[in-house]
Amino acid sequence: MIILILCCIISYFYLFYPKQIMPFGSPVKIKTPEYEKYHNDCLHPCVRYIPSGFLGYNWWMVQSPYYNRNNSIENPILYYSNDTTFPFKWECMGVIRDTPDKGFNSDPTLYYEDNKLWIFWRECFTPLCENLNVSMATVGYSTIDGVNFNELKVFLTQKDEHFDMEQCPILIKRNNKYLFYAVHHQYKPIRKCLGLAIWEGTSLESPDFKLKETKPFDSTFTCDKYKQLRIAKHLLFVPKPLKHQLWHFDLFEYRNKLYMFSVAEWGDNIILSISEDYGNFKTIRKPLVNTHYSEKYTGYRQYYYKPTGFIDNDILYLYYTSVGKENSKNNQLFFAQVKLKIQ
């Protein structure tokens, strides 16, 4: 009986003790226009590598600030990088969509095709939404020079403000169809994730997207702490299980599989999930990044919000955001990389 109890305790600690797959992240400095408004803040990044280059640059990013949790400044801002390897220095092209008269912008993402860079974002309760008689709309521009943009197009709409099937939209193309993946979230009567919403369309120039399906997200119990103790420079934990809740994510296609990097709202873990059929995901229990494990190196308690990533030669390059160390009102971008054991 004693041996059985010991085995159970050891298994419990092995499964849920705070740990992570990646080394702790390095901070990446981001400069925004209008410092007094945006405060060099970075909450919701989307990084894309373009092998052929766009305007002579391979690396592009769009991000939205959220300084002091102010959604009026959650505007998409476009960047490029001169770096030939994985970039730490980003140059700002400018604000893509400024603060609306009411409501707010959010959740920007990038897509590149046929010498055009598409920039999408979600609008909530804006004048455009009112004109469309909806609560939320995913909209976007395309550009061939990074300065001039085509007519704004509407891709997805959502009427019921108590639900959201457009949260954090990410676009991929498969079998000549465009697919927007988004988090299916319920806001009322209680907040909870309902899984994924997948929208399908045949054109970006003449959007014809329809809701294809909603799917539950098969989550997992991952690492968390019940208590922690600091001894000199070391942190020790009493672990507890935590059910991962999908909030924001990014997708990357690699070797005929769809990789998802996701996080709960202001979460403790960045999680990796993999799909072979582009719909049902297997979620890895061990986090890519865990805030309690990382605290030993960062020196403070992080809260994660949005990851974005790229895989090359079986190496995962991950960018993610957390509250800042010196100023908790600020959101900071971090970078880490690790060799994946891919089957």
N, C-alpha and C positions, 0 to 999 in steps of 0.2 A: 504493500500500500504506500509506504514512504517513497519507494522508487517510482511508483506511478505518479504520485503528487509532484515529485521533483521533475519528472519528465514533462508533466503538464506545464509547470512553471517555466522550465527552460524553453519549451515550445512557444509559450506565450511571449516571453521576452524576445525570442528569435523573430517571431512574426511581426511584432508591433513596436519594438524598440526603435526610437528615431534614428533613421539612417537614410542614405541616398546613393544613387548610382553615380552621379556626376561629382566632380570636384566643386568646391564652392565658387560662386561666380565673381567675376571682376566687374567693377562699376564702369559704365560707359557714359561719358559726358554728352549731353544733348543740349544744343542751343536753340531756343525758340526765337521767333521775332517778337517784338513788343514785350520785353522782359517784365515790365510792370503788370502786364495782363496775364502772361503765360508762365513766367517764373522758371523758364528752362525745364518745365515739367514734362514727364513722359509716362503716360498710363497704359495706353492701348496701342502697342506697336504691331506692324505687319512688315516683315522683312522678306524681300524676294531677290533671288539671284537670277539674272538673265544672261545665259551663256553667250549669246550673240551680241549682247550689249544694247543699251538704249541711250542715245545721245552720247555714246562713247563710254558709258559707265555700266558695269555689270551689277552693281548693288544698289537697290532702291528700297526705301522705307516710307511708309506713311504711319503717322502716330497721332493720337489725340491727347492733349493735356487734361488734367483734372485737379489742379492745385487747390488744396483745401477743400476737396470734394465739391467743387463748383462746376456743375454741369453746363453752365452758360459758356464756358471756354473749352468744351469738349469738341473742338473743331479739328478736322483733318488737316495735317501739315505734312507736306511732301519733302523728302530728303533723298540725296544720292551720296555715294561714297567713292572717293578716288582709290581706296585701298584695293589691292589686287587679291589679297587673301581676305579672311573674314574680318569685316571692318569694325574699327573702334572709333573712327573719325567720320562724322556725318555732316554734310553741308546742306543747309536749308534752302529749298526752292521757293517756299512760301506757303501761306495759308490757302487751302483749296476752297473752303466754304466757311464764311465768317458767321458769327453768332446771329441766330435768327431773332426776329422781334419777339417771339415767344417760343416756348419749347426749347429743344436742344438737339445738337448733333451727337453722334456716338459711333463707336465700333467700326473704324475705317479698315479697309483691306485693299490689296492690290491684285491685279491680274494683267498679264502681258500676252499679246497675240498680234501677229501680222503688223509689226512695227507700231503698234499702239499700246500705250499704257493706260489701263483702266483703273480708276480710283472710285471705290464704292464706300458708302457709309449709310448709317441708319439715322433717319430723322424721327423724332418723337414729339407729337403735339405742336408741330411748327405750323406756320401759315400754309405751307405746301400741303401738309397733312389735312388741314382744315379744308382746303380746296378739293382734295381728293376724297373727303368725307371718311377719313381713316384716322386711327390713332398713331400708327407707325408706318414708315415707308422706307424701303431700301432703295437708294438712288445712286447715280454715278455719272461721271464724265469720262471721256477718253481724250488723250492728247498725243500728238506726234512730236511736239517740241518742248513739253514740260511747262509751257507758259500759257499757250492758248488752248482752250478746251471747247469741245463740241457742246451741243445743246444738252442740258440736263435731262436724263432719262430716268423713268421710274421702273424698277425691276420687281419689287415685292411690296405687298401692302397687307396690313393687319388692322381690322376694325376694332375687335374687342380689347379694350385697354387692360383687362384683368389677365390676359394671356399674351404671350409673345412667342411667335414662331419665326422671328427674324433676328434674334439676339446673336450677335457676333457672326454675321454671315461670312462664309468663306466659299470662294468659287473655284471649281475645278472643271475640266472637260473630260468626258469619258464616252467612248462610242459615238462621237460626233454630237453629243448632247452636253449642254451646259448644266451644271448642278451646283446650286447654292445649298450648302450645309449650314444649319443654324441651330442654336439651342432652343428647345421648346420649353418655355418657362411659364409657370403660373405665379402671378403676383398676389391674387386674392382668391379665396378668403385667407389662405396661407401661402407663403412663398415656398415653392418647391420646383425642382427640375423634373420635367416629364419625359426628357430624352432628347431626341434629335428631330428636327423637321428638315426634309429634303425637298427642294424645289427644282423643277426641271424646265428647261427652255431650249429653243433651237437657234436663238439669235440674240446678240448683244446690241446690234444696231437697231433692231425692231423688237424690243423685249416682249416675250410671250410666255413668261414663266407661270407655271401652275404648281400648286402644292402636290408633289408626287406621293409622299407618304410621311407619316410620323412613326418614329421607332423608339422603343424604350432603350435606354443606355444601360448596358450591363456593367454596373460599377463594381467596386471591390472595397473591402476593408483594408485600410492602410495604416501608416504609422501616426501616432500622436502621443502626447505625454499626459499623464495624470498629475505628477509632481516632478519638480526638478531640484537638484541640489548642486551647488557650485563648491568644488573643492580645489583651491588654488586656481589654476587656469582651466580646470576640467569641469565639464557638466555631466552629471549623472541623472538618469531619468527613471521614474516609475511609468512604464508605458501604458497606453490604452488604445484600443482599436478605434478607428475613425472611418466612417463610410464616406467615400469620395463622392462629392456632388458636383456635377458638371456646371460650370458657369461660363467661362470664356476658353477658347481653344484656337489652335491652328491645325492645318492639315498639310501633309506633304506626301506625294506619291513617290515610291521607291521600290523597284524590283516587283512590280505588279501587286503591291500592297499599299494600303492607305494608312499612314501614320498620323496619329492624333496626339498633340501635346495639350494638356488641359489643366485647369485649376478651378477650385471652388472660389466663391466670392470672398475676396480678402483671405485667401486660403493658406493653409500650412504646407501644402504639398503640390508640386507640379508632377503630373502623372502621364505616363506613356500608355497609349492604347493602339492596337493594330487590327486592321480589318483586311481580310482576304477577298471578301465579296462587296466591299465598298458600302456596307450598310450595318453589319453586325461586328462590333468591336470586342476584342479580348483585351482586358485591362490588366496591366502589370502591377502587382501588389507593391513592389518596392518603388518608392518615389524617385523620379529623376532628381528632384531637389526637395529638401525638407527643412522647414524653418528652424526647428529645434536643433537639428544636427548642424546646420549652417551657423547658428548663433555662436558656436565655439570659435568660429573664424571671423565672422562679421562683427561680433561684439555687441549685437543688439537683436531684438526680436523683429523679424521681418514679417510682412503680410503680403502675399503674392496676388497679382491681379490678372496678368495676361502674358502667356508665353507665345513665341513664334520661333520657327526652326527650319533647318535645312539639313539634309543628310547627303553626304558625299563619301564614297569609298568606305562605307560602313561607319563613318564618323558622324555623330549628331552634333550640330552646332546650334546652340539654344540661346535665344535672347528672352529675358523675362523681366517683369517689373515688380517692384516692391516699394513700400513706404521708405523714405529716406532715413538715414541715421541721425544727422544733425538737425533735420527739420522734418517732423512727422507729417507736416502738411504737403510735403513734396513727394512726388513719385519718381523713382530712379530706375534707369535701365541697367541690367546686368547681362553678362555674357559668360557662357561656359561651354566646354566641348568634352566629348567622351567617345571612345570606341565602343560601338554596340556589338553585342553578340547576336547576330541576326541569323535566323534559321533559313 
